[in-house]
Amino acid sequence: MALRIVDGCVNCTACEEVCPNQAIVPGMPHYWIDPGRCTECVGDFDEPQCATICPVEGAIVDELGNALNPPGSLTGILPERAIR
């Protein structure tokens, strides 16, 4: 049970500051989540705090690879309606 930060991460540091378990650490090319420390905030918060603060859609995924902030979730614009 651990989340993962993918290549979309822009190293903004927001997630590191809100993690109650200090599971998020700087790395190259982007931050990463220590699976031994990540509890997905269970017992501390209703939602993973890294995902609630992350400004990048799709940068944090669950163990199945599903984005916690999928495309359109932060802007309110559905991907199929976005101008490309």
N, C-alpha and C positions, 0 to 999 in steps of 0.2 A: 504494500500500500504506500506508494510514493508518487508524487507528481514529477514532471520533467520539464525543463526549459529547453526549447528548441532554437534553431538558428535565427528565428525572427527577433530574438532578444536584442535590445539596443543598449544594454548595460546601463540603464537609468538609475539603478540602485534602489528603486522604490520597494521592490519585493523583499530585498534583504533586510530592510529596516522594519518591516511589519511581521516577519516570521517569528512566531512565539518559541520556536525550537532552535533557532539559529542554524537551520538546515540549508539555507541558501548562501552559497559562497562564490566569490569572484573566480572566474576562470577564463581560459582562452578557447574559443573566440568570444564566449559569452558566459554569463552566470550559469551555475548548475545547482541542482538540488541533491543533497546527500540523502540517499534512500534510507540510510540507517537512522537518520534523525527526523525525516519527514513523516508526520502523522496526518497530513492533509487537514490539520487543525482540529481534528476530532477531539472533543473534550475541552477545547479552548474556545472555538468559534463555530457558528453554523456553516460557514463557508470558508474555503481556503483563502487566507488573507492575501497571499501572493497574487492570486487570480483576481481578487476584488480591486487591487490597486494597480495591476499591470495595465499600462497604456497601449499595449500592442496586442491586437487581435491575433489569436492563435499561437502566442509565444509560450504558453504554459499548457501542457497536456496531461491527461490522466494516464493510468497504466495501460489503457487500451489505445492510446494515441488520439483520443478525442479532445479537441481544444476546449478549454474552460471558458475562454472568451472567443467564441467562433466569429467568423467574418460577419459583420453587420451588428454585432452585439453592443459595441461601444458607440457606433455612429447612429444606429437605428436605421441604417440603409441596408436593405437586404442585398446580398451579393448579386443576385440576378437583376437588380434595379440599378446597380452602380454603373456609372459611365466609365468605360475602359479605354 
